[in-house]
Amino acid sequence: MRIFRRGFPALVLLTGFAAPAAAELKDSSASGFTIENVVEVPVTPAEAWRGLVREVDRWWPRDHTWWGEESTLSIDPVAGGCFCERAGARQAEHLRVGFVDPEKTLRLLGGLGPLQGLGLHGVLEFSIAAREEGGSRIVMRYRAGGYATEDLQALAPIVDRVQAQQLRALATHLGAAAPAE
């Protein structure tokens, strides 16, 4: 989260990223927002789950970590588990695991990236479902809000673009064709 260390103004620089076709800002207000991004991947829900949870260090974009290439990422997929980053003695809890239904739903709680420093709370949920045609559909939904000195309506589309980038990285890791930027 090199960009995250700089806080809210640095997020504005991310507006150049293209979101996947199924990106949607569901709602927003001065105190919160809900965003949703969707991808289809050519793997089973079991393989998608393994990639999401066990291989997060291989696909999560390094420019959205605190210490870049110096660190490792992990998700402990149990209630109370940690989506954590470690770089030697330096450590960060990105989110806390709140709900696990293996191969179907992973719900993570907390403010992701700069939202943590702003004192906001969020729920990041990954839902995985098999597609009739084969492969899986992954929905990434993030609801965030709370008291903020910034108008969160302005922040919502920026967070949406960042999360679209993260979900695209997972989809590419799972073998989906990389979308044109």
C-alpha positions in Angstrom: 0.0 0.0 0.0 2.7 2.4 -0.9 -0.1 4.6 -2.3 -2.0 4.0 0.9 0.8 5.4 3.1 0.1 8.8 1.5 -3.6 8.7 2.4 -6.7 9.9 0.7 -5.2 12.4 -1.8 -2.9 9.6 -3.2 -5.9 7.5 -4.1 -7.0 10.1 -6.6 -4.1 9.1 -8.7 -5.6 5.7 -9.2 -8.4 6.9 -11.4 -6.5 5.7 -14.6 -7.3 2.1 -13.9 -10.0 0.5 -16.0 -12.6 -1.5 -14.1 -13.8 -4.9 -15.3 -17.1 -4.9 -17.3 -19.1 -6.0 -14.3 -18.0 -3.2 -11.9 -20.7 -1.3 -10.1 -20.9 1.4 -7.5 -24.1 0.1 -5.8 -24.6 3.1 -3.5 -22.7 5.9 -1.8 -23.2 8.8 0.6 -21.1 11.1 2.6 -20.7 8.4 5.3 -20.3 5.2 3.2 -20.5 3.2 0.1 -21.1 -0.3 -1.4 -19.2 -1.4 -4.5 -19.2 -4.7 -6.4 -16.9 -6.2 -9.0 -17.5 -9.5 -10.8 -15.2 -11.8 -12.8 -15.6 -15.2 -14.4 -12.7 -17.6 -14.2 -12.0 -20.9 -16.0 -11.6 -23.0 -12.8 -13.8 -24.8 -10.3 -15.0 -23.1 -7.1 -12.5 -25.3 -5.2 -9.6 -24.0 -7.3 -10.9 -20.4 -7.1 -11.1 -20.8 -3.3 -7.5 -22.1 -3.1 -6.2 -19.3 -5.3 -8.1 -16.6 -3.3 -7.1 -17.9 0.1 -4.0 -20.0 -0.1 -2.2 -18.1 -2.9 -3.0 -14.4 -2.0 0.7 -13.7 -1.9 1.0 -14.7 -5.6 -1.7 -12.4 -7.0 -2.4 -9.5 -4.7 -0.9 -6.4 -6.4 2.4 -5.4 -4.6 1.6 -1.7 -5.0 -1.3 -2.3 -2.6 0.8 -3.6 0.2 2.6 -1.7 2.9 6.1 -3.0 2.1 6.0 -4.2 -1.5 8.3 -7.1 -2.5 9.8 -7.2 1.0 6.6 -8.7 2.4 4.4 -11.8 2.3 0.7 -11.9 2.5 -1.5 -14.6 4.0 -5.1 -15.3 4.8 -6.0 -17.6 7.7 -9.4 -18.8 6.6 -11.0 -19.3 10.0 -13.3 -17.0 12.0 -11.0 -14.5 13.7 -8.2 -15.3 11.3 -6.0 -12.6 9.7 -5.5 -11.3 6.2 -2.0 -10.2 7.2 1.2 -8.8 5.7 4.6 -9.5 7.2 8.0 -8.1 6.3 10.4 -9.3 9.1 9.3 -7.5 12.3 7.0 -5.2 10.4 3.4 -6.5 10.3 0.0 -5.3 9.3 -3.5 -6.8 9.7 -5.3 -5.7 6.6 -8.6 -7.4 7.5 -10.0 -9.9 10.0 -11.8 -13.0 8.9 -15.5 -12.8 10.0 -17.2 -15.6 8.0 -16.0 -18.7 6.1 -18.0 -21.1 4.0 -15.2 -22.9 2.1 -15.4 -22.7 -1.7 -18.4 -20.3 -1.4 -17.9 -17.2 0.8 -15.1 -15.4 2.5 -16.1 -12.3 4.5 -13.3 -10.1 5.8 -13.9 -7.2 8.3 -12.2 -3.9 8.6 -11.0 -0.8 6.8 -8.8 -1.8 3.9 -5.7 0.3 3.1 -6.1 4.0 3.8 -9.7 3.4 5.2 -8.0 1.8 8.2 -6.1 4.9 8.9 -9.3 7.0 8.5 -11.0 5.0 11.2 -13.6 3.5 8.8 -15.1 0.0 9.0 -15.8 -2.2 6.1 -17.0 -5.7 5.0 -15.1 -7.2 2.1 -16.9 -10.3 0.8 -15.9 -12.8 -1.9 -18.6 -15.0 -3.2 -17.7 -17.9 -5.5 -20.3 -19.9 -7.5 -20.0 -22.6 -10.2 -21.2 -21.6 -13.7 -23.4 -23.9 -15.7 -21.0 -23.4 -18.7 -18.0 -24.4 -16.5 -15.7 -22.3 -14.5 -16.7 -20.0 -11.6 -18.1 -16.6 -11.0 -16.4 -14.5 -8.3 -18.2 -11.5 -6.8 -16.2 -9.1 -4.7 -18.4 -6.8 -2.7 -17.1 -4.1 -0.3 -19.3 -2.0 2.1 -17.5 0.7 4.0 -18.5 3.5 6.2 -18.3 5.4 9.5 -17.4 8.8 10.6 -15.0 10.6 8.3 -13.8 14.1 7.8 -13.7 13.3 4.0 -16.8 12.9 1.9 -16.8 9.2 1.3 -18.9 9.6 -1.9 -15.8 11.0 -3.5 -13.7 8.1 -2.3 -16.1 5.3 -3.5 -15.2 5.3 -7.2 -11.5 5.3 -6.4 -11.8 2.3 -4.1 -13.9 0.6 -6.7 -11.1 1.0 -9.3 -8.5 -0.3 -6.9 -10.6 -3.3 -6.0 -11.3 -4.0 -9.7 -7.5 -4.1 -10.2 -7.2 -6.6 -7.3 -10.0 -8.8 -8.6 -8.5 -8.7 -12.1 -5.2 -9.8 -10.6 -6.9 -12.8 -9.0 -8.8 -13.7 -12.2 -5.5 -13.5 -14.2 -3.8 -15.7 -11.6 -6.7 -18.2 -12.0 -6.2 -18.4 -15.7 -8.7 -15.8 -17.0 -7.6 -13.8 -20.0 -6.3 -10.4 -18.9 -8.8 -7.7 -20.0 -7.6 -4.9 -22.2 -6.6 -1.8 -20.1 
